[in-house]
Amino acid sequence: MRERRSRDRIILEVLSICIEGENITRIVYRANTNFTTVKSYMEFLIKNGLIEVTQGIPTLYKTTQKGVNVRNRLKKLREELEEIDMGKLNGAR
């Protein structure tokens, strides 16, 4: 059985997917989730100024500069946490 992704992991993935601008269907497929889940994350990210919406056919979602900054911090934090976890696995303190 596949491990559930954390909220911050999904946010990191969505922010990364939307760097160049992407439509909702591609976001769903690339994030490997469903429309209901993506919709709730998109509402949160838009409300907090991390994603901007470009109206058109199709509607595009693009990561804002604030979103890029959050993405970079989340990515760095995840890398640091993985290093700590690997240290524990290897017996380091």
N, C-alpha and C positions, 0 to 999 in steps of 0.2 A: 504494500500500500504506500502511496506517495505521501510524503510529509507535507503538512499544510504550510503555506508561506505566511510569513508575518505581514502585518499591515505595512510596516516600513519597507519591506522587500517589494511588495506590490506597487507602492508609491514610487520607489526607485525605478522599477521596470517601466511604469507608465511615463514617468518624466523622461526616461531615456528614449523610449519609443517616439515620444512627441517632439524631440529636439528639432527635427527638420519640418515638423508639421505632419499630421496623419489624420485619416478619417476614422470614425468610430469602429467600423468593421475591422480594419487592419489593427487597431489597438486591441480589440477583443482577441483576435487570432494570435497576434504576437505576444500578448500577455498570457495567453493560454488560460483564459477565464471566460466568463459569460457576460452577456450584455447587462444584466441586472447588477452584477458586481462592479463592472467598469463604470456604469452610470453613477453609482454612489461615490466612487472614487473621483470621477471627473467633476461632480458637483462640489466635492470637498476641495479639490485642487483649484478649480476656477474661483470659488468663493475666497480662497486664500491667496489669490494672485499668482499661482504657480503655473497655471495653464491659461492661455488666451484662446478665444474662439474666433475663427474667421468664417463669416457667413458666406455661403456659396453652395455650389453643387459639385462635389459634396462639401459639407461643413468640415473644416479642418481645425484640429486642436494642436496648438504649438506651445512648447515650454517657454515661459518667460525667462528673463534674466534672473529674477528672484528664484524661479523654479530650477534653473541651471545651478545656481549657488547651493540650493537645498540638496539637489541631486548629488553634487560633488561632495558635500559634507556627509550625506548618508553613505555614499560609496566608500569614503575614507573611513568612516566609523565602522562599517561592516568589515572592511579589510583588517582594521585593527582588532576587532572582536574575533575574527577568524584566526589571527595570529595568536591571540591569548588562548583560544580554545585549543589550537594545535600545540601550544606549549604545555597545557594541562595534559593532553593526550600523551605527550612525550616525557612526562614526568618532571618538567621544569616548573619552577615556581616564580 
